[in-house]
């Protein structure tokens, strides 16, 4: 009788709505969504302002635009990276491995690497090896930035191995590649190329990029739909906070705007290039070229595609970025023919993406001043609008493209994000002294 009673009440105190654990197939999509929010949300807008692609024009964005920020500004960004993405990715990896689903573990590892690579790029030294293990490491130590990058590379290598092993990526849960392990593997190589570029390991970056995303159709993009909760984050932000973020006197629209061709030295329009369509994808025309009072497109033009359309995908890692990594690393390692070929492959992709524009193949003789590297880096700058990589490029190249400095008294671009106030208050291992906004991260010294 006692045994029967025990059977009857067993698990009665377990809340089915608050499970202690979940299968990896049920958690992987949450990691994907957190990774999107991290890269497409505040990180994108803040780095876009500091890279001269956007302008903060109202409320708190007036201060952010001119680099006037506090540690508290970065609390939510840090939480999305760590709590929402890195920690949940690691939990998913563990449950996937326990369920003998190594392919799914590989996907979670790539998402972790993506978030961690961006995080160390923006903050420098960060908790990584001890992160997400609160019970064991309530105050995780900060790992050197170079070590974090090395760990991310090792994580991606392991992910590539796991994607070739057993298991299955559930197509219905995979919002990026519908369960295609080959596409995830190519993404892993593109990420390896990106992070080797960050650490200035150019030969390794070029080799990885050659195995990376090979078609624009296979870009790693955040999918969106014109449904409540699924809309493009820029569409939501610009609609809810109208006027906060514009392109007023920003540098990127001046480079793309055909009307600025005779006014801006580095303007992209020339006999072989018409940037009118790409300009209009991001920006509203200025009242006059001299005024440069650009507004951002708000996804309201029914007859034209815009970056902020409610159903517009947001680029995270792309074929174009991969080709431009090949172009840059080739230029830096003395193979200009390879560099030009990769640049022209990117331009061919632009011609498909913006069919009313013009992107004819370039010759070395077409490059202004013969500076192939600057041409490639400037092209990266306008290709990566709204992506944190543009801000990373500006810092790792000492602002070779000439982004104007904002704010009275400032003499350089910000070099990092500030460690968040939540971390300063709770983690005794925060670097001391705490580096300021204009202190370079170690890999950029």
C-alpha positions as CSV (number, residue, x, y, z in Angstrom):
1,X,0.0,0.0,0.0
2,X,2.9,2.4,0.8
3,X,4.4,1.7,-2.5
4,X,1.1,2.4,-4.3
5,X,0.8,5.7,-2.5
6,X,4.3,6.7,-3.4
7,X,3.5,6.0,-7.1
8,X,0.4,8.1,-6.9
9,X,2.1,11.2,-5.5
10,X,5.4,10.8,-7.4
11,X,6.3,14.0,-9.4
12,X,3.2,15.8,-8.0
13,X,5.4,18.8,-7.0
14,X,6.9,19.1,-10.5
15,X,5.6,22.1,-12.4
16,X,5.0,21.1,-16.1
17,X,5.2,24.7,-17.1
18,X,8.7,25.2,-15.6
19,X,10.7,22.2,-16.7
20,X,14.1,21.7,-15.0
21,X,15.6,20.9,-18.4
22,X,14.6,20.7,-22.0
23,X,15.7,18.8,-25.1
24,X,18.1,20.5,-27.4
25,X,15.7,20.5,-30.2
26,X,13.4,22.6,-28.1
27,X,16.0,25.1,-27.0
28,X,18.0,25.7,-30.2
29,X,15.6,28.1,-31.7
30,X,15.7,30.3,-28.5
31,X,19.4,30.6,-28.9
32,X,19.0,31.5,-32.6
33,X,16.5,34.3,-31.7
34,X,18.7,35.6,-28.9
35,X,21.6,35.8,-31.3
36,X,19.5,37.8,-33.7
37,X,18.4,40.2,-31.0
38,X,22.0,40.7,-29.9
39,X,23.3,41.5,-33.4
40,X,20.3,43.3,-34.9
41,X,19.3,45.4,-31.9
42,X,21.2,48.0,-29.8
43,X,24.6,46.7,-30.9
44,X,23.7,47.4,-34.5
45,X,22.3,50.9,-33.8
46,X,25.1,52.0,-31.5
47,X,28.0,50.8,-33.7
48,X,26.1,52.3,-36.7
49,X,26.2,55.7,-35.1
50,X,29.8,55.4,-34.1
51,X,30.8,54.2,-37.5
52,X,29.2,57.2,-39.1
53,X,26.4,55.2,-40.9
54,X,23.6,56.6,-38.7
55,X,23.0,59.7,-36.6
56,X,21.4,59.9,-33.2
57,X,19.0,62.7,-33.5
58,X,16.7,62.7,-30.5
59,X,16.5,61.8,-26.8
60,X,19.2,59.5,-25.4
61,X,20.5,58.9,-28.9
62,X,21.7,62.5,-29.1
63,X,24.2,61.6,-26.3
64,X,25.1,58.2,-27.7
65,X,25.8,59.7,-31.1
66,X,28.6,61.9,-29.6
67,X,30.0,59.1,-27.5
68,X,28.5,60.3,-24.3
69,X,27.5,57.0,-22.7
70,X,27.7,55.4,-19.2
71,X,28.4,51.9,-18.1
72,X,24.6,51.4,-17.6
73,X,24.1,52.0,-21.3
74,X,25.5,48.5,-22.0
75,X,23.7,46.4,-19.3
76,X,21.0,45.0,-21.6
77,X,23.5,44.3,-24.5
78,X,25.7,42.3,-22.2
79,X,22.8,40.3,-20.8
80,X,21.5,39.4,-24.2
81,X,25.0,38.2,-25.2
82,X,25.6,36.2,-22.1
83,X,22.3,35.1,-20.6
84,X,20.3,34.8,-23.8
85,X,22.9,33.5,-26.2
86,X,26.2,32.2,-24.9
87,X,24.9,30.5,-21.7
88,X,21.8,29.0,-23.5
89,X,24.0,27.8,-26.4
90,X,26.2,25.9,-23.9
91,X,23.2,24.3,-22.2
92,X,21.9,23.3,-25.7
93,X,25.3,21.9,-26.6
94,X,25.3,19.7,-23.4
95,X,21.8,18.3,-24.0
96,X,22.5,17.7,-27.7
97,X,25.7,15.8,-26.8
98,X,23.8,13.8,-24.1
99,X,21.2,12.9,-26.8
100,X,23.9,11.8,-29.2
101,X,23.0,14.6,-31.6
102,X,26.4,16.0,-32.5
103,X,25.1,17.9,-35.6
104,X,22.8,20.0,-33.4
105,X,25.6,20.5,-30.9
106,X,27.6,21.9,-33.8
107,X,24.9,24.4,-34.6
108,X,24.8,25.6,-31.0
109,X,28.6,25.9,-31.0
110,X,28.4,28.2,-34.1
111,X,25.8,30.4,-32.4
112,X,28.0,30.6,-29.3
113,X,31.0,31.5,-31.4
114,X,29.1,34.2,-33.3
115,X,28.0,35.9,-30.1
116,X,31.3,35.5,-28.3
117,X,33.3,36.8,-31.2
118,X,31.2,39.9,-31.4
119,X,31.4,40.3,-27.7
120,X,35.1,40.2,-27.4
121,X,35.5,42.4,-30.4
122,X,33.3,45.1,-28.7
123,X,34.6,44.8,-25.1
124,X,38.1,43.3,-25.3
125,X,38.9,41.0,-22.4
126,X,35.7,39.2,-21.4
127,X,34.6,36.2,-19.2
128,X,34.5,33.2,-21.5
129,X,36.0,29.9,-20.1
130,X,34.1,30.4,-16.8
131,X,31.1,32.2,-18.2
132,X,27.6,30.8,-17.7
133,X,28.5,28.6,-14.7
134,X,27.1,30.7,-11.9
135,X,27.1,27.9,-9.3
136,X,30.8,27.2,-9.8
137,X,32.1,30.6,-10.9
138,X,29.8,33.3,-9.5
139,X,32.4,35.9,-10.5
140,X,33.9,34.5,-13.7
141,X,37.4,35.7,-14.5
142,X,38.1,37.8,-17.5
143,X,40.1,36.0,-20.2
144,X,42.6,37.9,-22.4
145,X,41.0,39.0,-25.7
146,X,43.6,37.0,-27.8
147,X,42.7,33.9,-25.8
148,X,39.0,34.4,-26.4
149,X,39.6,34.6,-30.1
150,X,41.7,31.4,-30.0
151,X,39.0,29.7,-28.0
152,X,36.3,30.8,-30.5
153,X,38.4,29.4,-33.3
154,X,38.7,26.1,-31.5
155,X,35.0,26.1,-30.9
156,X,34.3,26.6,-34.6
157,X,36.7,23.8,-35.5
158,X,34.9,21.5,-33.1
159,X,31.6,22.6,-34.6
160,X,32.7,21.7,-38.1
161,X,33.7,18.2,-36.9
162,X,30.4,17.8,-35.2
163,X,28.4,18.9,-38.2
164,X,30.0,16.0,-40.1
165,X,29.1,13.5,-37.3
166,X,25.8,11.8,-36.3
167,X,22.5,13.4,-35.5
168,X,20.1,15.7,-37.2
169,X,19.3,19.4,-37.3
170,X,15.5,19.7,-37.0
171,X,14.5,21.6,-40.1
172,X,11.4,23.0,-38.5
173,X,13.4,24.5,-35.6
174,X,16.2,25.8,-37.8
175,X,15.1,29.3,-38.9
176,X,18.3,29.9,-40.8
177,X,19.2,26.9,-42.9
178,X,16.3,24.4,-42.4
179,X,18.6,21.7,-41.2
180,X,21.2,21.9,-43.9
181,X,24.5,20.9,-42.2
182,X,26.5,21.9,-45.3
183,X,25.4,25.5,-45.1
184,X,26.1,25.6,-41.4
185,X,29.6,24.4,-42.1
186,X,30.2,27.1,-44.7
187,X,29.0,29.7,-42.1
188,X,31.5,28.3,-39.6
189,X,34.4,28.9,-42.1
190,X,33.1,32.4,-42.8
191,X,33.1,33.2,-39.1
192,X,36.6,31.7,-38.8
193,X,37.7,34.1,-41.6
194,X,36.1,37.0,-39.8
195,X,37.8,36.4,-36.5
196,X,41.2,35.7,-38.1
197,X,40.8,39.1,-39.8
198,X,40.1,40.7,-36.4
199,X,43.4,39.2,-35.1
200,X,45.3,40.2,-38.3
201,X,46.1,36.6,-39.2
202,X,45.6,37.3,-42.9
203,X,46.7,34.0,-44.5
204,X,44.5,32.0,-42.2
205,X,41.6,34.4,-42.8
206,X,42.0,34.0,-46.6
207,X,42.1,30.2,-46.3
208,X,39.0,30.0,-44.2
209,X,37.1,32.4,-46.4
210,X,37.8,30.2,-49.4
211,X,35.7,27.5,-47.7
212,X,33.1,29.9,-46.4
213,X,29.7,31.0,-47.7
214,X,29.9,30.6,-51.5
215,X,26.6,31.9,-52.7
216,X,24.5,35.0,-51.7
217,X,21.5,32.7,-51.5
218,X,23.3,31.0,-48.5
219,X,23.8,34.2,-46.5
220,X,23.3,33.9,-42.8
221,X,20.5,36.3,-42.3
222,X,17.8,37.0,-39.6
223,X,14.5,36.1,-41.2
224,X,11.5,38.4,-40.6
225,X,7.8,38.5,-41.5
226,X,5.2,41.2,-41.4
227,X,3.6,39.7,-38.4
228,X,3.5,41.0,-34.8
229,X,6.7,40.0,-33.0
230,X,8.4,38.8,-36.2
231,X,9.0,42.1,-37.9
232,X,12.5,43.5,-38.7
233,X,13.9,45.2,-35.6
234,X,14.7,48.4,-37.5
235,X,11.1,48.6,-38.7
236,X,10.0,48.2,-35.1
237,X,12.5,50.7,-33.7
238,X,12.0,53.4,-36.3
239,X,8.3,53.1,-36.1
240,X,8.1,53.2,-32.3
241,X,10.8,55.8,-31.8
242,X,10.4,58.1,-34.8
243,X,13.2,60.6,-35.1
244,X,15.6,58.9,-32.7
245,X,17.9,57.6,-35.5
246,X,18.5,59.3,-38.8
247,X,21.2,59.6,-41.4
248,X,21.6,63.4,-40.9
249,X,25.0,64.4,-42.1
250,X,26.2,60.8,-41.7
251,X,29.3,59.7,-43.6
252,X,27.9,56.5,-45.3
253,X,25.0,58.1,-47.2
254,X,27.4,60.8,-48.5
255,X,29.6,58.0,-50.0
256,X,26.6,56.3,-51.6
257,X,24.5,59.3,-52.7
258,X,25.0,60.0,-56.4
259,X,24.1,63.7,-55.7
260,X,27.4,63.9,-53.7
261,X,29.6,62.6,-56.5
262,X,31.3,66.0,-57.0
263,X,31.3,67.0,-53.4
264,X,32.8,64.0,-51.5
265,X,36.2,62.7,-52.4
266,X,35.5,59.1,-51.6
267,X,32.0,59.0,-53.1
268,X,31.4,55.6,-54.7
269,X,29.7,56.7,-57.9
270,X,31.8,56.6,-61.0
271,X,31.8,55.5,-64.7
272,X,31.5,51.9,-63.6
273,X,29.4,52.3,-60.5
274,X,25.9,53.7,-59.9
275,X,25.1,53.5,-56.2
276,X,21.6,55.1,-56.5
277,X,19.7,51.9,-55.7
278,X,21.9,50.9,-52.7
279,X,21.7,54.4,-51.4
280,X,17.9,54.3,-51.7
281,X,17.7,51.0,-49.9
282,X,19.0,52.6,-46.7
283,X,18.4,56.4,-47.0
284,X,15.9,59.1,-48.0
285,X,17.4,61.8,-50.3
286,X,18.6,65.0,-48.6
287,X,16.7,68.2,-49.3
288,X,19.9,69.4,-51.0
289,X,23.3,67.8,-51.3
290,X,24.9,70.4,-49.2
291,X,22.4,70.0,-46.4
292,X,23.0,66.2,-46.2
293,X,19.9,66.0,-44.0
294,X,19.3,62.3,-44.7
295,X,16.6,60.2,-43.1
296,X,16.6,56.5,-42.8
297,X,14.1,54.5,-44.8
298,X,11.3,53.3,-42.5
299,X,9.9,50.4,-44.5
300,X,7.0,52.4,-45.7
301,X,7.5,52.5,-49.5
302,X,5.3,49.8,-51.0
303,X,7.0,50.0,-54.4
304,X,10.6,49.5,-53.4
305,X,12.6,47.3,-51.1
306,X,14.1,48.9,-48.0
307,X,16.5,47.7,-45.3
308,X,13.8,48.4,-42.7
309,X,10.8,46.7,-44.5
310,X,8.9,44.7,-41.9
311,X,9.8,41.5,-43.6
312,X,13.4,42.5,-44.6
313,X,16.0,40.0,-43.5
314,X,18.9,41.4,-41.5
315,X,22.4,40.3,-42.6
316,X,24.6,38.6,-40.0
317,X,27.3,36.9,-42.1
318,X,27.2,37.0,-45.9
319,X,28.8,35.9,-49.2
320,X,29.8,39.6,-49.8
321,X,31.6,39.9,-46.5
322,X,33.4,36.6,-47.2
323,X,34.5,37.8,-50.6
324,X,35.7,41.1,-49.2
325,X,37.7,39.2,-46.6
326,X,39.4,37.4,-49.5
327,X,39.9,40.7,-51.2
328,X,41.4,42.4,-48.2
329,X,43.7,39.6,-47.2
330,X,44.9,39.2,-50.7
331,X,45.7,42.9,-51.0
332,X,47.6,42.7,-47.7
333,X,49.6,39.7,-48.7
334,X,50.8,40.8,-52.1
335,X,48.3,39.1,-54.4
336,X,46.4,42.0,-56.0
337,X,45.0,39.9,-58.8
338,X,43.3,37.6,-56.3
339,X,42.1,40.7,-54.4
340,X,40.5,42.3,-57.5
341,X,38.9,39.0,-58.5
342,X,37.2,38.7,-55.1
343,X,36.2,42.4,-55.2
344,X,34.6,41.8,-58.6
345,X,32.7,38.7,-57.4
346,X,31.3,40.9,-54.7
347,X,30.3,43.6,-57.2
348,X,28.6,40.9,-59.3
349,X,26.5,40.0,-56.2
350,X,25.7,43.7,-55.8
351,X,24.4,43.8,-59.4
352,X,22.0,41.1,-58.6
353,X,20.9,42.6,-55.3
354,X,20.4,46.1,-56.8
355,X,19.5,45.5,-60.4
356,X,18.8,49.1,-61.2
357,X,22.3,50.1,-60.0
358,X,25.6,49.5,-62.0
359,X,28.5,47.5,-60.8
360,X,30.8,46.7,-63.8
361,X,33.9,44.7,-63.2
362,X,36.9,46.9,-62.1
363,X,40.4,46.9,-63.4
364,X,43.4,47.7,-61.3
365,X,43.7,50.9,-63.3
366,X,40.2,51.9,-62.2
367,X,41.2,52.1,-58.5
368,X,41.5,55.7,-57.3
369,X,45.2,56.5,-56.6
370,X,46.0,52.9,-57.1
371,X,45.1,52.2,-53.4
372,X,43.5,48.8,-53.7
373,X,43.4,48.2,-50.0
374,X,41.6,51.5,-49.3
375,X,39.1,50.7,-52.1
376,X,38.3,47.3,-50.5
377,X,38.0,48.7,-47.0
378,X,35.7,51.5,-48.2
379,X,33.6,49.0,-50.0
380,X,33.4,47.0,-46.8
381,X,32.3,50.1,-45.0
382,X,29.3,50.7,-47.2
383,X,28.5,47.0,-47.5
384,X,28.3,46.5,-43.8
385,X,25.9,49.3,-43.0
386,X,24.1,48.6,-39.7
387,X,26.5,45.7,-38.9
388,X,28.9,45.7,-36.0
389,X,31.7,44.7,-38.4
390,X,31.9,48.2,-39.8
391,X,32.8,49.6,-36.3
392,X,35.3,46.8,-35.9
393,X,36.9,47.6,-39.2
394,X,37.2,51.3,-38.3
395,X,39.1,50.4,-35.1
396,X,41.3,47.6,-36.5
397,X,42.4,49.8,-39.5
398,X,42.9,53.1,-37.6
399,X,39.9,54.5,-39.5
400,X,41.5,54.3,-42.9
401,X,38.2,55.2,-44.6
402,X,38.1,58.6,-42.8
403,X,34.9,58.4,-40.7
404,X,34.4,61.9,-39.2
405,X,34.8,62.2,-35.4
406,X,31.7,63.4,-33.6
407,X,31.4,65.5,-30.5
408,X,33.2,68.6,-29.2
409,X,36.7,67.8,-28.0
410,X,36.8,64.2,-29.2
411,X,39.9,63.3,-31.3
412,X,39.2,59.7,-32.1
413,X,36.5,57.2,-32.6
414,X,35.4,55.1,-29.6
415,X,37.5,52.0,-29.3
416,X,35.3,49.7,-27.3
417,X,32.0,49.3,-25.4
418,X,32.2,50.1,-21.7
419,X,31.9,47.2,-19.3
420,X,28.2,47.3,-18.1
421,X,27.3,48.6,-14.7
422,X,25.7,45.4,-13.8
423,X,29.0,43.6,-14.2
424,X,31.0,46.3,-12.4
425,X,28.6,45.9,-9.4
426,X,28.6,42.1,-9.3
427,X,31.9,40.7,-10.6
428,X,35.0,41.4,-8.6
429,X,37.1,40.2,-11.6
430,X,36.2,43.2,-13.8
431,X,39.5,44.6,-15.1
432,X,41.0,47.2,-12.8
433,X,41.4,50.0,-13.8
434,X,38.3,49.8,-15.9
435,X,39.3,50.8,-19.5
436,X,37.6,53.9,-20.8
437,X,35.7,54.3,-24.1
438,X,38.8,55.4,-26.0
439,X,41.2,52.7,-24.8
440,X,42.0,50.3,-27.6
441,X,41.2,46.6,-27.2
442,X,44.4,44.5,-27.1
443,X,44.1,43.1,-30.6
444,X,44.0,46.7,-32.0
445,X,47.0,48.0,-30.1
